[in-house]
Amino acid sequence: MTRILAAITLPLSIVLTILVTIVCSVPIIIAGMVKLLLPVPGIWRKVSIFCNFMMYCWCAGLAALLRLNPHLQWDVEGLEGLSKKNWYLLICNHRSWADIVVLCVLFRKHIPMNKYFLKQQLAWVPFIGLACWALDMPFMKRYSRSYLLRHPDRRGKDVETTRRSCEKFRRYPTTIVNFVEGSRFTHEKRQQTHSPYQHLLPPKAAGIAMAINVLGSQFDKLLNITLCYPNNDRHPFYDMLSGRLTRIVVRVQLEPINEELHGDYVNDKTFKRRFQRWLNMLWDKKDIQIEEI
């Protein structure tokens, strides 16, 4: 694609993406206000169904925009056996803002609508923040180690947020999504975190451990997603918007959530170490898989 065509495509894609987001998020926000003003379980359930439908419309709109790129190829394996009637815990490596678009577009017809663990800063993004609040997505506030040393009372706040949010998801089939690295992968972050992986940051286990602890056997499976952009590894989101994205690779692996993954991650140190070893083992395999792609 020529630079001139990319320069035209970029602003057009941004405008269309914003338009789709506004059209779909405003009804969700209004429904969320109804949910806030009328705290009746029956109304809450109907509002939640409506909000999930509007999120599906948003995903469908993004899918339509991606189809405008004639060069884009999807390389996907492992969608067999998924159901919109099940509860899933989805973990994925995090490369770019494009990841959220890819997961929404790819899985919209296969599993319940995704619920993301989001950074607190996103709560203040116009339309998106309010819409995510109405969809009951948990906003997580991250603290540095130095801050926690000065304010030990803030320890475990993310865990409590996870617990409250997961309780809401008992009411209807849900897919809880967690980018367990906690941040988008860059080579600078890889060096800063002393990551033992070539293509990944070290995984953080607390969020998914708490989700499993709260929802327990309600989860049918763990979806272990490996995602990469082999031809556009440096700026996949920019390339997605400018029409330069040429290949999206997604590998889906269904993992059982055994009894050994249930436990008190906060207070049981033995369980915590065992859970971290299990997650690190998944990440070892994921790093090899990305290298082979």
N, C-alpha and C positions, 0 to 999 in steps of 0.2 A: 504494500500500500504506500502510495506517495505521501510525502509530508504535507502537501496541500490538502489531499483528501482527508488525512488524519486530523489536520487542523480544523477542517469543517465538521468532521464526525464528532470530535471531542465536545464542543459546546452544544451541539445538537443532542448528543447522548446525555449530557448533564441536565439539560432542560427537560428532556423527556423523562429521565429518572426522577427528577424533582417533582414533575407533574404527576407521575404515577404514585409517588410516595404521598403527596398531598391528598390526592383523590381518595386513596385507600386509608390514610391515617386519620383524616378528619372524622369520618363516621365512627372509627374506633374510639377516638377521643370523646365524642359525644356520648357514645354508649358507655364509656368509662365513667362519665359524669353521672349518668343514670344509675350505674352500679354503686357509685358513692352515695348518692342521695336516697336510694331505695335499697337498703341492706336486707333484702328478702331472698332467702336461698333459691326459690324458684325463679325469681327475676335474674339473679346472679348467673344461674346456669344458662338461661336463654341469652343473656348478654354475652357470656363467654363463647357460646356457639356462634353468635353473630360476629364477634371480634375475630374468632378463628377463621370464619368464612372470608372476612375482609382481608385478613393476612394472606389467605390463599389467593385472593384476587391480586394482591400486591406481588406475590411470587409469580403468578401467571403473567402479569404485566412485565416483570423483569425478564421472564422467559421469552416473551415476544420481542423485547428489545435485543436480547442476545441473538435471536434468530435473524436479525437484520445483518449480522456479520457473516458473510458467506464463507469466510476462511476458517471459522471456528469449528474444531472437531472435539467431540466428547469421547473419551476413552474410559469407560466405566465397567467395572466388574463387581458382582456380588449383590445385586438388587433382589435376587430371588428369595422368596419366603418372607418378605416384609408385609406388614398389615397395618392399616389405619386403626384397627381395633385394639392394638397392643400398646403397652407402655415401654418406652425405650430410654436408656441412658446412652447418649451419643458423645463420644470423645473424638477429638480431631486435632491434628497438628495445625498450627496457625501461621500462614504465610503472608496474608494480605487482607485488606478490607474486602477483596473479591471473594474470600472464603464464605462469608455470610450469604452473598448472592448465590454462589454455587450450591451451597447446602439447601437454601430455600427452593431454588429452581429445580434441582435434581430430585429432591425427596418429597415434593409437594403432593404427589399422587400415590406415594408408597407408604408413608408413615404419618402419624398425627403431626399437627403443626409444631414447629420447633419453638422451644422456650430457651432463650439464651441467658447465660450468666453475663451481665454487662458491667462495664466499668461505670462508676458513679458519674463521671464526666458526661456520659451520653444522656443522662437524665435532663440536661440543659440544652440539648440539641433540639431546635424547633421541629415540631410535628413528631419526629422520631421518638424523642424522650417521652412525651405524653402518651403516644400510642403504645410504646413498650410498657409503660406503667399500667395502662388499661388492660394489657394482655397478661398482667401479673408476672412480668419478667423481673427477676431479682437484680437489683443494682448493687454491685460489690465495691466497697471502698478499700483500696489497697494501702497498706502502711509499710514504710521501710523499717528495717530492723532497728535503726537508730531511734526512730519515732516511737516504736513499741517499747524500747528500753526506757524512754522518758515518760511514756504513758502506758504502763502495763495494763491499765483498765480497758484498753482498746483491744487487747488480745481476744480472739475468738468471736469478734463481732461479725465477721464474714460467715463464720460457721452458723451463728444464730440466724442470720439473714437467710442462709440456705435452708435451715430447718423450717422457718416460717413459710417460705415460698413453696417448698416441696409438699407441705401439708395441703396447700391449695390444689395441688395437682392430683390429689387422690380422687377428685370428683369425676374426672373424665380422662380418656386416653391422652397421653402427653408424651412428647419427646423432649427430654431435658438435654440441652447441648452445653458442653463445657470444653472450651479450649484450654486444656489442662496446663499448657506451658505458661499461661497467664499473660502472654504478650506475643506480638508478632515476631517471627524469627528474622533476625538480621545477623550478619557475621560479627558485627560489633557486640551485639548482645550475647552471642555465643561465647565470645572471648571474656566478656564481663562476668558471665555466670560460670565460667570454666566448664562449659558443657562437654561431656564425654562423647557427644554425638556430632556427626558431620553436618547433618541437615536439620537438627532439632535443638530446642532448648530443654533443659531438665524439666520433667513434668511435676506439677504440684498436685498432691493427692487429696488434700483436705476437703475440697468441694464435692468431688464425686463420692468420697467415703461417707460424707454426711448425707448425700442424696440417697445412697444405698441404705444407710442406716435408717432413714426416715421412711422411705417408701417400701423398704424390705422386699418381700416376695412379689410385690405388685409389678416390679420391673420384669418384663418377659425376657429381654436380652440386653446385652451391651452391644452397641454399634461402634466398632472401632474403625474410624475412617482415616484413610491416608490420602492426602490431597497435595497435588503439586502442579506446577505450570512449567513444563520442561523447556519450552521455547521462549518463555516470558518471565523468567525467574526474578528479575530485578524489580520490575514495576508492574505486576500483573493487574492491579486495579486501574492504573492509568491506561494500560494497554487495552483493558476491557472497555473502558469508556471511549477510547480513540479508535476502536475497531481493529487493533493490532494483535489482539489475543488470538492465537491460532490453535492451541491445544490445552484441554483441561483433563487431567488424569485423576480418577477417583477409584480407590479400592475400598470395598466394604467387606468387613469381616464381622460375623455374628459370634459373640463370645458369651458363654454362660455366666450368670451371676450366682456363683455357688455360695453355700453357707459360710465358707471360710472368708468371704468378702464382707460379711456382716459383723459389725463390732463397734466398739467405742473408740473412735480414732483419736479423740481429744485426751482421754484419760488412761487408755490401755496402751502402754508403750510397746508391748510385745505385738499386739495387733497392728499398731501403727507401722512398725518395721516390716511386718509381713505384707501389709497392704502396699507399702512403698516398693518392696521388692517385686511384687506382682506387676505393678504399674511400670516400673523400670524395665521389666522383662518385655512388656508390650512395646515399650519405646525402643528397646534394642532391635526388635524385629522390624519396627516401622522404619528405623534409620536405614537398615539394610535394604528394605523394600524400595525406599526412595532412591537409594544409590543405584539399584538395579534398573529403575525406570529411566 
